[in-house]
Amino acid sequence: MDKRFSIEKLAAVMRPCFCCFAGKFHVIAPDYIGYGHSSMPAHDTFSYTFENQTNFIEELTKRLNLRRYILYVMDYGAPIGYRLAIRHPERVAGLIIQNGNAYEGGLLKFWDPIKEYWKDRSAENEAKVVFLVSLDATKWQYQNGVGDLSLLDPTAWTMDQHGLDRPGNGSVQLDMLYDYRTNVPLYPQFQEFFRKYQPPTLILWGKNDFIFPPDGAELYKKDLSNLEMHMFDTGHFALETHGGEMAERILEFFALRDTDVS
């Protein structure tokens, strides 16, 4: 990673969003590099890997002097959050897991062509996964598994696709998809963190998710004892349809535990 870039551009790249969560928690929601409102540096100045994304999040926590926090992880955010957790396990006051994987048994049918891409990053295999950056695929991620599509705001996938359609962002997404393979060998370390530190964990999962099906959620029970799980009748982006209910579950779960964060 280019250290000069990380130090001088951090504020512009991360653009953290701060808000108050019902008066109890301070929420910090950064975009990753190349996503959302963050900068999208060229490949010759930044390598798009999960390790580098974690480095940036770690730097953000240092800048904000965050000594103790609850990690809310989802999708790509799960391995990034867990990489941060195994670096600083003493800082993790709890976990909120929404459709984010930490077990090989959670990588099912959706991942078959991606696994082939991991084995051989050929043009032929890339052609089988490049559709994932298309508008149809983006809409599918929001709509698949949702019973009542009227609950979805089309602005969500429109804004996502605007970011994906930026010149060069397609290669960013392919780099990240290819690098996801580096998370799998770390799964045992993530699981060891769960077993050793037993952070209070709330699992909120869209049970109709084809990308990360509920099989992956159930596997957390092997390693976490201080765990509460709720399955929602929706798809991958469960917050889009069940945000209010999920917020209530979060407040209830951590209020009962009087979680210390700072």
C-alpha positions in Angstrom: 0.0 0.0 0.0 1.2 3.5 -0.8 1.6 5.1 2.7 1.8 8.6 1.3 -1.6 8.1 -0.2 -3.1 6.6 3.0 -1.9 9.5 5.2 -2.6 12.5 2.9 -5.9 11.3 1.4 -7.5 9.4 4.3 -10.1 12.1 5.1 -11.2 12.5 1.5 -11.3 8.8 0.8 -13.2 7.6 3.9 -15.8 10.3 4.3 -17.3 8.7 7.4 -20.9 9.3 8.2 -21.7 10.1 11.8 -25.1 9.9 13.3 -26.7 9.1 16.6 -28.4 5.7 17.0 -31.4 6.4 19.2 -29.2 8.4 21.6 -27.1 5.4 22.6 -24.5 4.7 20.0 -22.4 6.9 17.7 -22.5 5.3 14.2 -19.4 5.5 12.0 -20.2 4.2 8.4 -17.2 4.7 6.1 -17.2 3.7 2.4 -14.4 1.5 1.3 -11.9 2.6 -1.3 -13.5 2.6 -4.7 -17.0 2.5 -3.3 -19.8 5.0 -2.5 -18.5 8.5 -2.0 -14.9 7.4 -1.4 -12.1 8.1 -3.8 -11.2 5.6 -6.5 -7.4 5.8 -6.9 -5.7 4.3 -9.9 -4.3 0.7 -9.7 -0.7 2.0 -9.8 -1.3 3.9 -6.5 -3.6 1.4 -4.7 -4.1 -2.3 -4.8 -7.7 -3.3 -4.4 -7.5 -6.1 -1.8 -9.3 -6.9 1.4 -6.0 -6.4 3.3 -5.6 -2.9 2.0 -9.3 -2.1 2.7 -8.7 -3.3 6.3 -5.6 -1.1 6.6 -7.7 1.9 5.8 -10.4 1.1 8.3 -7.8 0.5 10.9 -6.2 3.9 10.1 -9.6 5.4 10.5 -10.1 3.9 13.9 -6.7 5.3 15.0 -7.6 8.8 13.7 -10.8 8.8 15.6 -9.2 7.2 18.7 -11.7 4.4 18.8 -10.7 2.1 21.6 -13.8 0.0 21.8 -16.5 -0.6 19.3 -19.3 -2.9 18.0 -18.7 -4.1 14.5 -21.6 -4.2 12.2 -20.5 -6.5 9.3 -22.3 -7.4 6.0 -21.1 -9.0 2.8 -17.6 -7.7 2.0 -17.7 -5.9 5.3 -17.6 -9.3 7.2 -14.0 -10.4 6.2 -12.8 -6.8 6.5 -14.3 -6.5 10.0 -13.0 -9.9 11.0 -9.5 -9.0 9.8 -9.7 -5.9 12.0 -11.0 -8.0 14.9 -8.1 -10.5 14.8 -5.6 -7.6 14.8 -7.3 -5.9 17.8 -9.5 -8.5 19.5 -9.6 -6.5 22.7 -11.4 -3.6 21.0 -14.4 -5.6 19.8 -17.3 -5.0 22.2 -19.8 -7.0 20.1 -20.8 -8.1 16.6 -23.8 -7.4 14.5 -23.7 -9.8 11.5 -26.0 -9.3 8.5 -25.5 -11.8 5.7 -21.8 -11.9 6.0 -19.8 -15.2 5.9 -16.9 -16.7 7.9 -17.3 -20.4 7.0 -16.5 -22.4 3.8 -19.9 -24.1 4.3 -21.6 -20.7 3.6 -20.1 -20.3 0.1 -22.7 -22.3 -1.8 -24.0 -22.3 -5.4 -23.7 -18.6 -6.1 -20.0 -18.9 -5.6 -19.3 -21.8 -8.0 -18.3 -19.7 -11.0 -16.4 -17.3 -8.7 -14.4 -20.2 -7.3 -13.5 -21.1 -10.8 -12.3 -17.5 -11.3 -10.2 -17.8 -8.2 -8.5 -21.0 -9.6 -7.9 -19.5 -13.0 -8.2 -15.8 -13.7 -8.6 -16.4 -17.4 -10.7 -14.3 -19.9 -13.1 -17.2 -20.1 -13.7 -17.4 -16.4 -13.8 -13.6 -16.1 -16.6 -13.6 -18.7 -18.7 -15.8 -16.3 -18.5 -13.3 -13.5 -18.2 -9.8 -15.1 -22.0 -9.6 -15.4 -22.1 -9.0 -11.6 -21.3 -5.3 -12.3 -24.3 -4.9 -14.6 -27.5 -3.1 -13.7 -29.6 -6.3 -14.0 -27.3 -8.0 -11.5 -27.4 -5.0 -9.1 -31.2 -4.9 -9.2 -31.3 -8.7 -8.7 -29.2 -8.4 -5.5 -31.8 -6.0 -4.1 -34.9 -7.8 -5.4 -34.1 -11.5 -5.2 -35.8 -13.1 -2.2 -38.0 -10.1 -1.4 -41.7 -11.0 -1.2 -43.0 -7.4 -1.5 -40.9 -5.4 -4.1 -42.9 -2.3 -3.2 -40.9 -2.1 0.0 -37.7 -1.4 -2.0 -36.5 2.1 -3.0 -35.2 2.0 -6.6 -32.9 4.9 -5.7 -30.7 2.3 -3.9 -29.7 0.3 -6.9 -29.7 3.4 -9.1 -27.1 5.0 -6.9 -25.1 1.7 -6.6 -25.0 1.4 -10.4 -23.9 5.0 -10.8 -20.8 4.1 -8.8 -20.3 0.8 -10.6 -20.5 2.6 -14.0 -17.6 5.0 -13.2 -14.8 4.5 -15.7 -12.4 1.9 -14.3 -14.7 0.7 -11.5 -15.5 -2.6 -13.3 -11.8 -3.6 -12.9 -12.0 -2.5 -9.2 -14.9 -4.9 -8.6 -13.1 -7.7 -10.4 -10.0 -7.2 -8.4 -12.0 -7.3 -5.1 -14.0 -10.4 -6.3 -10.8 -12.2 -7.2 -9.1 -11.2 -3.9 -12.1 -12.5 -1.9 -10.3 -15.9 -2.2 -7.7 -14.6 0.4 -10.4 -14.5 3.0 -11.1 -18.2 2.9 -7.7 -19.3 4.4 -8.4 -16.8 7.2 -11.7 -18.4 8.2 -10.0 -20.6 10.9 -8.5 -17.5 12.4 -11.9 -15.7 12.4 -13.5 -18.7 14.0 -10.7 -18.9 16.7 -11.4 -15.3 17.5 -15.1 -16.1 18.0 -14.3 -19.1 20.3 -11.6 -17.3 22.4 -13.2 -13.9 22.9 -17.0 -14.7 22.6 -18.1 -11.2 21.7 -21.9 -10.6 22.2 -23.2 -11.4 18.8 -26.5 -10.5 17.1 -27.2 -12.1 13.8 -29.8 -10.4 11.6 -30.1 -12.3 8.3 -32.2 -12.2 5.2 -33.1 -15.8 5.0 -33.9 -15.8 1.2 -30.4 -14.6 0.3 -28.9 -16.6 -2.6 -25.5 -15.0 -2.2 -25.1 -15.8 1.5 -27.8 -18.3 2.4 -28.8 -19.1 6.0 -26.5 -22.1 6.0 -23.7 -19.7 6.7 -25.6 -18.0 9.5 -26.2 -21.3 11.3 -22.5 -22.2 11.3 -21.7 -19.3 13.7 -23.5 -21.3 16.4 -20.5 -23.7 16.4 -18.2 -21.1 17.8 -20.2 -18.4 19.4 -22.2 -19.0 22.6 -23.3 -15.5 23.5 -25.4 -15.3 20.3 -28.9 -14.3 19.3 -30.2 -14.9 15.8 -33.1 -13.5 13.8 -34.1 -14.6 10.3 -36.1 -12.2 8.2 -38.3 -13.1 5.3 -36.3 -11.1 2.8 -33.1 -11.2 0.6 -29.5 -10.0 0.6 -30.1 -6.4 1.6 -32.3 -7.0 4.6 -32.1 -3.5 5.9 -34.0 -2.3 2.8 -37.2 -4.0 3.9 -36.8 -4.6 7.6 -34.7 -1.7 8.8 -37.0 -0.6 11.6 -37.3 -4.1 13.0 -33.6 -4.7 12.8 -32.8 -1.4 14.6 -35.2 -2.4 17.4 -33.4 -5.8 17.8 -30.0 -4.1 17.9 -31.1 -1.7 20.6 -32.7 -4.4 22.7 -29.8 -6.8 22.4 -27.1 -4.3 23.5 -29.2 -2.5 26.0 -29.5 -5.7 27.9 -25.8 -6.1 28.0 -24.9 -2.4 28.8 -22.1 -2.6 26.2 -19.1 -0.4 26.9 -17.9 1.4 23.8 -15.8 4.5 23.3 
